[in-house]
Amino acid sequence: MITFSERKDFDPALLVRLYDCAPWAKARTVDGIRDMLDHTDLAISAWEGPRLVGFGRVLTDYVYRASIWDVIVDPEFQGQDIGTQIMEKILHHPSLKRVEKFWLCTRDKQTFYEKLGFSSNEQTGMVWDRKKHTPPR
């Protein structure tokens, strides 16, 4: 049976194992994930017993904007609506009920998010990547 939690104090090594399943997260480390979790406003995790099988997180001001990051489901558990349940728990979370717009970035899961009501027609944004820039001296 899959259970869901908002706790962020689990062993970050469990999330490293899950992130290793995704090409966009393979370089993440236990220390980095620990810091990330400390600074995440809301995290939803999915568990089968002690096994972490899904995760998603939110950064927000709780009023105007929230950004959704790192939604991931263990490949062995995909197709069981775990990702949908994580997203629904985020979008309808009581602490986020005033948020006007939710933003997310995805490279290959547009169809999944469109089924949840997300639109690519409104996308605006720019990215600055630290790895692509030499810091000023």
Residue pairs with C-beta under 8 A, 6 or more apart in sequence:
1 48
2 46
2 47
2 48
2 53
2 54
2 77
2 80
2 82
2 85
3 46
3 47
3 48
4 44
4 45
4 46
4 47
4 85
4 86
4 89
5 44
5 45
5 47
6 42
6 43
6 44
6 45
7 43
7 45
8 37
8 38
8 40
8 43
9 37
10 45
10 52
12 30
12 31
12 33
12 34
12 37
13 30
14 51
14 52
15 28
15 33
15 37
15 52
15 55
16 28
16 29
16 30
16 33
17 52
18 52
18 53
18 54
18 55
18 72
18 74
19 25
19 26
19 28
19 33
19 70
19 72
20 26
21 72
21 74
21 75
22 72
24 107
25 70
25 72
36 57
37 43
37 57
39 59
40 57
40 58
40 59
41 57
41 58
41 59
41 60
41 62
41 66
42 57
42 58
42 60
42 90
42 93
42 95
42 96
43 55
43 56
43 57
43 58
44 55
44 56
44 57
44 86
44 89
44 90
45 52
45 54
45 55
46 52
46 53
46 54
46 55
46 73
46 77
46 82
46 85
46 86
47 53
48 77
51 74
52 74
53 73
53 74
53 76
53 77
53 82
54 72
54 73
54 74
54 77
54 82
54 83
54 86
55 70
55 71
55 72
55 86
56 68
56 69
56 70
56 71
56 72
56 83
56 86
56 87
56 90
57 68
57 69
57 70
58 66
58 67
58 68
58 69
58 90
58 93
58 96
59 66
59 67
59 69
60 66
60 67
60 96
60 99
62 95
62 96
62 98
62 99
63 98
63 99
63 100
64 99
64 100
64 101
65 99
65 100
65 101
65 102
65 103
66 96
66 99
66 101
66 102
66 103
67 102
67 103
67 104
68 87
68 90
68 102
68 103
68 104
69 104
69 105
71 83
71 86
71 87
71 104
71 109
72 83
73 82
73 83
73 86
83 112
84 112
84 115
84 116
87 113
87 116
88 116
90 96
90 102
91 102
91 116
102 118
103 125
104 113
104 118
105 125
106 113
110 120
114 120
